[in-house]
Amino acid sequence: MLPLVYHDIYSNFPLPDGHRYPLQKYQLLKTFIEQQQWPVQSFEPTVLCSDKLKAIHHVDYVDALISGNLPLVKMRRIGFPWTPALIQRSLTSLGGTTLTVDKAIEHGVAIHLTGGYHHAHFDFGSGFCLFNDLILAANHALSYPEIEKVLIVDCDVHQGDGTATLAQDRSDIVTLSVHCDKNFPSRKPESDIDLPMPIGTDSDKYLREFIPCLTLALAQHQPDMVIYDAGVDIHTDDELGYMSVCQSGIAQRDNAVFEACKAHQIPVAAVIGGGYRTEQTALVPLHAELVRAALNTYYPHTEI
Ligand SMILES: [Zn+2]
């Protein structure tokens, strides 16, 4: 059974009307997966202890954000109004991240039905990201004695700027970001490997460039663990994406990542990442490709 990590709180915190964050997609995705009767097993995370965040972020930033004392201008950069429920949701999803890593190491693969907070930096958050779950996942994986190097493969359409800066002095965390070159964030600090794509990139070009890049990264760095951000905001109809990848292209991308990790016997913890549509039900089949790809790769004899 494929391990999935999910909590009802992911779609349950108050946002102002018309807010662009796709709050409902997590619940919609979970329900869709249940309806498919796929061989999956759900695990519910608990709240992460904030001490683990202080190994990544500035202590004052962690304390101020959790206690509701972050200056308004810094909250605006994150893009959410501060509420206790927002913090509870964030810390629960971060607990989900570490649980997903545990399950991936145990089973070879696990999927977190939220995550991908790659715009969170050392002492500030931005772009709907409070704390950086990808770096947290890498750090958590590195606490296992058999894991000495982690590769973060970030395929969200937005560049992983926070991840890049947080890992810049780390030899045990390698960052790969494939993203749209003319999209948020405007300033793009260097990842270990950046693969910028122009506006309008289609599935063929995307896969033609990404798959060899991934193959090379795995060969050069020989990671013991992969953290995979499978953002679907590369889709042609995404409202924040500017790229032109189709659903089949997303499926092929997700399959390629899992196939490569399985071939190298590298455990992979995947997060669903970004995906922005006013009609949030349209995001569900796109994110579900990640689950389908994991089932195809790791559980090939099951009916899906
Ligand atoms: Zn994104």
Residues whose N, C-alpha, C, O or C-beta is under 5 A from the ligand:
A	BS01	ZN	D156 V157 H158 G231 D233 G274
